[in-house]
Amino acid sequence: MTTASLSLRSRRRSWAGAGRLLRLEFRRSTMIWVLPLLAVAFWFDAYHFADANPPVWYLRASELPNHLLRDFSAFAAGVAAWTGTRDSRRRTLDMVMPTPRPGWARLGAAWAATTGWVLAAYLACVAVLYGVTAVQATWGGPPWWPVTVCAAGLVAVSAIGFLAGVLVPGRFTAPLTAVITLLLSSAIRSASPYAMLWPTTNASTTNTGGLPLTPSDAGVFHHYLPDLPIAQTMFLAGIGLAALGVLGLSRVAGGGRRLRAAAVVVTVAGLAAAGTAAGLTGTARQGAYGVVIPALHDAASDRPIPYPPACDHDGAVLVCMHPAYRAYLADVTGALGPVLREVAGLPGAPVRVDQAATDVLASATSGALSAEAGSVLGGSPPAFRFPMPSFPPGAAGHAQLAEDLQEDLMVAFVNDARLLPPGAQPAGGVPAQETVEWVLLQPFDPWAEQDVAAGPDSDTASPAVAAAARRFGALPAAARHSWLAAHLGALRAGRVSLGQLP
Amino acid sequence: MTAAGVREPRGARRGQGALASGPLPARTAGALRLVWLHLVSRRVPAALAGLAACAAGMRAGLAWGWVQGSGAGAQQVPLLLEAGTASVIAVTTYSPFGEPERATGRWLPWLRLGISVALTGAAIGMLAAGAAAARLPDGTLAIVRNVAGITGIGLLSAAIIGGALAWIAPMAYTVVAEFALLEGWTTPWTWPGRPPHDRGAAICAAVVFAAGVAVVTARGGRDWVHADGGGAG
């Protein structure tokens, strides 16, 4: 037997021992008992919220950081902290310190088992969510960046929680770690770009300008921008690595000079990765279709994704949507039909309707109705282009979708003052525009008065607008149509007063 | 073998000294010492610090705008802090002594009852103090109801899975309650989602609190950590 073969056998035995230790930790992990609770949390929270969204891949995937990561991270951090307190809790530190295996490896195995179970549960939930979405979706494929970011987030909180348990062993360490983790997800409402490094902040809040960081139709018309997810993954992995490195430097990890040197290298590497990610995020800017980090940005991501539109007809008007929203084509056609028929034949009436991408920059700076609005009526021949509004699930949601689309089309047709950029002074004819919108929408929208004619602090129109609406609405449809045909240009320019309405 | 290396509970000597030096009768001094030792064994001073930290979190949340408006989203942070106090209270039920204490502690049920109720009162008081001089959605009445109800869940879980891991159930309930808040559930069993004056929600929270206190008073936290020679985790 040679020295080389002895060394090989010793190394194999060492790996086998490490594998056995890991297997034992997996079998004895407290996290196993928490798995049913994670399943309940997933079902009640993330799955229900995801299922309420249209079956569009990014929309569904956005619930991963928003809900799944938030719920799982509390349990991951808490149980990891509990596991980290084990030696202290059982007063076995003196017994395990002299064992031949380094304390870092022993603690690492316990942490790996806890984190492994959390990740397994997380991936199972992702599989369920993506499986259901795959059955329902009509276009596209699963986005993997949200999955990666959340996995990195779970690893990071688990490592920090475990470190807290090892360094501050006490019965209150685990619950307080869990509460702080949940608070971190709920409370961060910072305008700083660095707040975006924690993924739940990105998903659940907006930045200073009130913009959504990623439009709701990301990955549909334009590629899902991976800039921010790359920085987030780098940051979270770095934090996790640094926490494990500090674990190797702790007193309970023991170990010789070489192990401590390795722990220092791991800590520094983790901090460097996290610091680099933070530095990159500091240069982030809001793009039209997501957050752009110049150093990580791939110009190819800016190119639109080609697609064959799904189209339907309402009379002579062609209504086309992205195939990802094919399930809503009939609803959209049915909602816009009455308005299209109402304005048919008038100057500038649309002959085509197209779904457009949500441009978060343009919709916010145009002063449109909401961040997702941005409907445009124009071109030759005239076409109405609209981004898909958000709407809740169920029958009420469909009614709201119809109402929003009808209102958007009417506002664009009359060139409502709400389309003016912020700060621009509206012309004097705004009340007349509101009156016309109200009268034209009233036959099929019972909330028309509140939506388009009411004042900012009221649910009803002013007496003057209400009187003009009664007068204008009492006209026969043909008379209204011919008045609009003659005065639509002046009405759009804001040069028609309430008294001039017939 | 000598008793030189035997550790005393932290603070025991301090309590003993303070009691021995006073003019109290021996019986009263003994009772006070028993109470003090029990409080120390349950880490009640540290628990009070944890409750104070949650109250400070409430104050910070209100001051820094984590709690804005009066909608479901605004109730999330207060609910989390209420669950945090409940978790801390539930964890105090963990006994480091196990069977020997059960066998010899005649006053143990009363001590458990006193600690559970007193800490719940302290948690409510501290959170209310943290929210004072600021507008908290649903006000102090909701703090009373939510802390009591979630503490009841924590105490029940302490009786089932053991005091040391009893924080898990309040956390799990919080996740479900947050969903109920956002979705506007009307069942009184998810009381954090109900208005503060809702009688059904108050009754449910009170029943759960009473059940939790009763079970912990009678049985204490489960001792399976000692029973199997180490326990999980």
Interface residues (C-beta under 8 A of the other chain):
Chain A: R28 S29 T30 I32 W33 V34 L37 V40 A41 F44 D45 H48 D71 A74 F75 G78 V79 W82 T83 R86 R89 R90 G170 R171 F172 A174 P175 L176 A178 V179 L182 L183 S186 A187 R189
Chain B: R43 A46 A47 G50 A53 C54 G57 G61 G65 W66 Q68 Q76 V77 L80 L81 A83 G84 S87 V88 A90 V91 T92 Y94 I161 G163 A164 L165 W167 I168 M171 A172 T174 V175 V176 E178 F179 E183 G230 A232 G233
